[in-house]
Amino acid sequence: MQAQPQLIAAHEVGKWPRRPPSTADVIKYLMDQHGVTRADLVPILGAPSRVNEVLRGKKGLSMAMVQRLRARFGVPADILLPPAQPPDPPREQASRLTPRVRALGDGLRNGGLWPAGTLSHAYKKNRAHERARVLDGLRR
């Protein structure tokens, strides 16, 4: 009888893993718990537009903002910092790309018709079509 709740909990953790809350969610929670309004955050975060951007998750916090929030709410600074991003894959994994696919990408970048950053919409559609055609040829 006690195994069933453990199995359910293990299934839920596997199916819906917990994600750390965003910085904006943490600040909103702290505001709610301390009865602080957006206007009260203006001296801490800066202009009202900056408060809005931070609470919407569009802008991150500077270290000075983190220090002021930590002092105001009495919380550790690490909960106000964003979660660490996973590191980029090692270079060896990137080198295992199929040589033909890599050559296609290098040809488009280096010898393509358009310089980098000036791709038109039609060119992007054609490039996707060309990539699919090359991949189909590799599968045969």
Number of C-alpha atoms within 10 A of each C-alpha: 5 6 8 9 10 11 11 11 12 12 12 12 11 10 9 9 9 9 7 11 13 16 21 21 16 16 19 17 13 16 16 11 10 11 9 14 11 13 11 13 20 15 12 17 21 11 13 15 11 17 20 17 14 18 19 14 14 10 14 18 18 10 12 11 16 20 17 16 21 16 13 12 14 11 13 13 14 10 16 23 16 14 13 6 6 6 6 6 8 8 8 8 8 10 10 9 11 11 10 12 14 14 12 15 15 12 12 15 14 11 10 12 12 13 11 10 7 9 12 10 9 8 13 11 11 12 16 11 12 13 15 12 11 14 14 10 9 11 6 5
